[in-house]
Amino acid sequence: MTTQFHDTALSGEALDQIFREARSYNGWLDKPVSDEQIHAIYELMKMGPTSANMQPARIVWVKSQEAKGKLAALASEGNRDKIKTAPVTAIVGYDIDFHEELPWLFPHTDAKSWFEGNENGRQEGAFRNSSLQGAYLIIAARAVGLDCGPMSGFDNKAVDEEFFADDPRTRSNFICSIGYGDPSSIFDRSPRPDFDRFNRIA
């Protein structure tokens, strides 16, 4: 069957770079990531959709050797070198008081009132939508020519206390190292299921 795509679809090379040939790296080449590249990633990821444009993600870009050491110390043993050797590791957090920003982020209506007095609902929404934003971050980083190594495997509470101490309503979701991946650090690609395995069209 021939699949027809809109004539504005990305090229096969671009799709390979972002999805088909992209990998999750465990080690990094000794090549820096600039602040300009970090800003470029954010400028792309912020355009991805979130519910009511809530934009709950709060990101700390861990780049200095001192900050890398602190973050690595709070990670599982298997993740420490991944953090220390990466040019930068993004801590993707979420602000459960995101609704305070909605008057300017979503000015079409009084969206702030939807979330007031419902901290459990804000927690759920912030976690879900910051996870989306973390995925956009990965796509954006790959789009600008960088590689990613997303991770859990760290002490969330300790990371929150260390890196979000000035904003105690922000909580860490996951971390993602970013740089130029070392091809020798990856495993053979794990299986990916065919469409019919986990999908149906209703």
N, C-alpha and C positions, 0 to 999 in steps of 0.2 A: 504494500500500500504506500502510495506517495503522500507524504504529509505536506500540506500547503501552509505556508506562513505568510503573514503580512509583509509587504515589501520593506517595512521599516525594522524588521527583526534584526537583531545583532548578527554579526558574521559568525561563522563556525569557529573562527579563531578566538573571537571574544568569548563565546560560550565555553570553549575549551579552557580558557584562562580563568573564568569565574567559577565554572562548575565541573566540566567533564574531566579535565586534566589536573584540576587543583587538588591539593592534598593537605592534610593536617600534619604540620611538621613538629618534630621533637627536638631538633637541633638547628642551629643558625650559623650562617656565614658571618665572618667578621666584617660587616658592612653596615654603616649607620643608617638610621631612619631619621630624617630631618623633622624639625618642628613644622615646616611647610607641608610635608607629607601627612603629618598628623592632622593638621588643619584641613587638608584636602579630603581625608577620610571622613572627618566630621561633616564637612559641607555636603558630602554626598549622602551620608547615612541619615542626616536630619530630614531629608526629603521623603523618606519612607513613611508610609501611613501608620498612625497610631490612633486609637479610639479617641474621638473628640480632640485630636491633635494634642493629647496630653503630654507627650514628650517626657516621660518620667525618668528616662535614663540619666544618670549622673556618672560621669566617667573620670577616673583618675588615670592618667597616662604615666606609668611608672618607667622612668627613663634614667635617672641618676643611679650611680652605683650604690649609693646609700639606700635609696628607696627600693632598689632591686633586692638588696640584702634583707631589708625588713620584710618585704613580701615573701621572698623565698623561705625565710625562717618560719612563716606561717602556713606554708604549703606542705603537702605530703612529700616524703623523701623523693619519690619518683618524679616530682614536678619541679624540684628546686633548681636543678641545672637548666631546665627549660626556661625558667624565669631569669636566672643569672646571666645566661649567654644571649638572650634575646635583646635586640636593640631597644625594644619597648614592650611593655605588657600593659594592656588596658584592663583596669578593674571596672567592669560594667555593673554599676549599682542602680538602685531605683529609689526615688523619693516618694514616700507614702503620703506626703502632703503636696503632691503635684497639683492638686486642685487649686491651690493658692495662686498658681500662674495662669489658670484658665481664662480669666477676664481678658488677657491680651493674646493668649495663644488660640483661644476659640471665642472670638468676640461676637459671634452671630447670635448667641443666646446666653442665658445665665447658666452655663454648664457647671460652674463652681457649686451651685446649690444641689446639683445631682449627687455630689459626693460628701457634702458636709454631714457630720454626725454618723458616718458609716466607714469607720476605719477598716473593718474587715473587707468591705467592698473596694476601698482604695488600695489595700494591700494586694488583693487579687488582681485588680486592674493594672497596678504598677508593675507587679511581677510579670504578668503576661506581656504587657506592652514593652517593658524593658528587654524582655527576651527577644521580641521582634526586633527591637533596635540593635541588640547585640548581633543578630543575624544580618541586619543591614550593614553593620560595621564590618563583618567578615567579607561580605560581597563588595563593599566599597574598597576595602584594603586590597583585595584581589584585583579589582578594576583598575587601581592605580599602580599595579605591578608588584605588589607585596604579597607575602605569604602569611598564613595564620596558623596558630596552634591553640585552639580553644581548650580550656580546662575547667574542671571542678577540682576536687581534691585539695581543698584548703580550708582553714578554719574561718568560716564566715564571720563569726562574732568577733574574733580577734582582728580580722582585717577591717571590719567596721570600726572598731575602737582605734585602730592605728591610722587608717586613711580617711575615715569619715567622722573623725572626732568633733569637727566643727559643725557638723550637720547630723545630729543623732537620729533624724527621721529618715536618713538615707541608709540603705542596706545593700550589701553586695549580692549580686546574682551569680555571675561567673567571671572568669578572667580569660584573657586571650592574648598570647604573645604574638608579636607582629615583627616581621623583618624579611630577610632574604633566606629562605629555607635551605638547609643543607640536605641535598638529595640522599646522602648516605644515612640520614636519620629516620627515614620513613620505612614502614613495613609494606609488604605487598598489599594492594588495595583489598579491603574486605568486600564480601559480596554485597551487591545492591539488588533488591528484589524487582522482578518484572511488575508491570502495572497491575496485572490481574491478581497478584499475590495479596496486596493490601488495599486495593481500590475497587470501587464499583461506581458506575454512573447510574443514578436513579432517575 
